[in-house]
Amino acid sequence: MPPEPVLRRLIKFALNTTAAVLVAPSVLVCYLETKRGPGYERFFHGWGQFYAVMPGLFGMCLRRAFYRGTLTDCSIDCQIAFGVLFNHREAIIGSEVYIGPYALMGRVKLGRGSLIGSRSSILSTGEHHVMDANGRWTTPDNLAFEITEIGEYCWIGEAAIVMAGVGDGAMISAGAVTATKIPDHVMVAGNPARFVKRLIEDELTEPAEGGKSLGAVSG
């Protein structure tokens, strides 16, 4: 891969530096919010929504700079498109990750080179709602969400809903809904998501029968 032209590197450095300076006050506010204790994310959400609608290339630089200062970890070379929102600070964005427009992220770890399609949702792993004694759905008092891990070089299709981990190199088709762990190098589709094919044959893994639910291939 040829080296990046010097002028382009200088422009990127200038944009990223300017963005970091501009978002610094909001990052500081979000940092001070964390001192109140876990679960306080009102300012984090508000500023995230503000930067989500910033247009163009510089808007992407602003979002990246903001999340580099507020998430657990965020790579300098990721791309966060228009309308993307993170619901929790406990998120990791790896190198060369692309997150498409209007995607919604919970507590996630996005592996290197993964592509997240527009309008897709990756939820935190765990119990989001419980039914109380009166038969009404409510949020648990003690939230115990875990990080949903997306492996390296995955493709999450448009409007997919992911509720469990995804292995390296896996492909989640557009509109699919996954509720169980997806193995490495597997393509799934549908609601609920079902096995379609293996993208790379693994001699150590028994081939699954086509059309079976994910429980048949996630062992």
C-alpha positions in Angstrom: 0.0 0.0 0.0 1.6 3.3 -1.1 2.3 5.9 1.6 -0.2 8.6 2.1 0.7 12.0 0.4 2.3 14.5 2.8 -0.3 17.2 2.0 -3.2 14.9 2.8 -1.6 13.9 6.1 -1.2 17.6 7.0 -4.8 18.3 6.1 -6.0 15.4 8.2 -3.8 16.5 11.1 -5.1 20.1 10.9 -8.8 18.9 10.8 -8.3 16.4 13.7 -6.4 19.0 15.8 -9.0 21.7 15.2 -11.9 19.3 16.0 -10.1 18.2 19.3 -9.8 21.8 20.4 -13.5 22.6 19.6 -14.9 19.6 21.4 -12.7 20.0 24.5 -15.3 21.9 26.5 -18.0 19.3 25.9 -15.5 16.5 26.7 -14.6 18.2 30.0 -18.3 18.5 30.9 -18.8 14.8 30.2 -15.7 13.9 32.3 -17.0 15.9 35.2 -20.4 14.1 34.8 -18.6 10.8 35.4 -17.6 12.0 38.9 -21.2 11.8 40.0 -21.0 8.1 39.7 -21.9 5.3 37.2 -25.1 5.7 35.2 -24.9 9.5 34.8 -24.9 10.1 31.1 -27.3 12.9 30.4 -24.6 15.4 29.2 -22.9 12.6 27.3 -26.1 11.9 25.4 -26.9 15.5 24.8 -23.5 16.4 23.3 -23.5 13.1 21.3 -26.8 14.2 19.7 -25.4 17.6 19.0 -22.3 16.3 17.2 -24.4 13.6 15.4 -26.0 16.1 13.1 -22.9 18.0 12.2 -22.6 17.6 8.4 -19.7 16.8 6.1 -16.2 15.7 6.6 -15.6 18.1 9.5 -18.7 16.8 11.2 -17.1 13.4 11.1 -13.9 14.8 12.6 -16.0 16.4 15.4 -17.8 13.2 16.2 -14.5 11.2 16.3 -12.8 13.8 18.5 -15.7 13.8 20.9 -15.9 10.1 21.2 -12.1 9.8 21.5 -12.4 11.9 24.6 -15.5 10.2 26.1 -15.6 6.5 25.1 -13.4 3.8 26.7 -11.3 3.8 23.5 -11.8 5.2 20.0 -9.3 4.9 17.1 -8.0 8.0 15.3 -8.7 6.4 11.9 -12.3 5.3 12.4 -15.2 6.9 10.6 -18.4 7.8 12.3 -21.1 8.9 9.9 -23.9 11.4 10.2 -26.6 10.6 12.8 -24.6 7.9 14.7 -25.3 7.7 18.5 -23.6 5.9 21.3 -25.9 5.1 24.3 -23.1 4.4 26.8 -19.5 5.5 27.4 -18.3 1.9 27.7 -17.6 1.3 24.1 -14.5 0.6 22.0 -14.0 1.5 18.3 -11.1 -0.3 16.7 -8.8 0.9 13.9 -10.3 1.3 10.4 -13.9 0.8 11.6 -16.7 2.5 9.6 -20.1 3.2 11.3 -22.8 4.1 8.8 -25.5 6.9 9.1 -28.0 6.7 11.9 -26.5 3.5 13.5 -27.2 3.1 17.2 -24.5 1.7 19.5 -24.9 0.3 23.0 -22.0 -1.1 25.1 -20.0 -2.4 22.1 -16.5 -3.4 21.1 -16.0 -3.0 17.3 -13.1 -4.9 16.0 -10.5 -3.7 13.5 -11.8 -3.1 10.0 -15.4 -3.8 10.7 -18.1 -2.1 8.6 -21.4 -1.2 10.3 -24.3 -0.5 7.9 -26.6 2.5 8.1 -29.6 2.3 10.5 -28.2 -0.8 12.2 -28.4 -1.3 16.0 -25.9 -3.1 18.2 -27.3 -3.5 21.6 -25.6 -4.1 24.9 -25.7 -7.8 26.0 -28.0 -8.4 29.0 -31.5 -8.0 30.3 -32.9 -4.6 29.1 -36.4 -4.9 30.6 -38.2 -7.0 33.2 -41.8 -7.5 34.1 -42.8 -6.2 37.6 -45.3 -7.7 40.0 -48.1 -5.8 38.3 -47.4 -7.2 34.9 -45.8 -4.0 33.6 -42.5 -3.9 31.7 -39.9 -1.7 33.4 -36.1 -1.1 33.5 -34.3 -3.3 36.1 -33.0 -1.4 39.2 -29.6 -2.9 38.8 -28.5 -2.8 35.1 -25.9 -5.4 34.4 -25.2 -4.9 30.7 -22.2 -6.5 29.2 -20.2 -5.4 26.1 -21.3 -6.9 22.8 -18.1 -7.8 20.9 -18.0 -7.5 17.1 -15.0 -9.3 15.7 -12.4 -8.0 13.2 -13.4 -7.3 9.5 -17.1 -8.0 10.0 -19.9 -6.7 7.9 -23.1 -5.7 9.6 -25.8 -5.0 7.0 -28.2 -2.1 6.8 -30.9 -2.0 9.5 -29.6 -5.2 11.1 -30.2 -5.6 14.9 -27.4 -7.3 16.8 -28.0 -8.5 20.4 -25.0 -10.8 20.8 -21.4 -11.1 19.8 -20.2 -11.6 16.2 -17.1 -13.5 15.3 -14.3 -12.4 13.0 -15.1 -12.0 9.4 -18.8 -12.7 9.8 -21.5 -11.1 7.7 -24.9 -10.1 9.0 -27.3 -9.5 6.1 -29.4 -6.4 5.9 -32.4 -6.5 8.2 -31.3 -9.5 10.1 -31.9 -9.9 13.8 -29.4 -11.9 15.9 -29.9 -13.0 19.4 -27.1 -15.6 19.8 -23.4 -15.5 19.2 -22.4 -15.7 15.6 -19.3 -17.8 14.8 -16.3 -16.6 12.7 -16.6 -16.4 8.9 -20.3 -17.2 8.8 -23.1 -15.4 6.8 -26.5 -15.1 8.4 -29.8 -13.6 7.3 -33.4 -13.2 8.3 -35.5 -12.6 11.5 -34.6 -14.5 13.5 -31.2 -14.8 11.8 -30.4 -18.2 10.3 -27.3 -19.7 8.9 -26.8 -19.1 5.1 -23.2 -20.3 4.4 -19.6 -20.3 5.6 -17.5 -17.6 4.1 -14.3 -19.5 4.7 -14.3 -23.3 5.1 -12.7 -24.5 8.4 -11.4 -28.0 8.4 -11.8 -28.1 12.2 -15.5 -27.2 12.1 -18.3 -29.5 11.1 -20.3 -27.9 8.3 -23.8 -26.9 9.4 -27.0 -27.8 7.5 -28.4 -24.9 5.5 -31.5 -23.2 6.9 -31.0 -24.1 10.5 -31.2 -21.6 13.3 -28.1 -20.1 14.7 -28.1 -22.4 17.7 -27.0 -25.1 15.2 -23.8 -23.3 14.2 -22.8 -21.3 17.3 -21.4 -24.1 19.4 
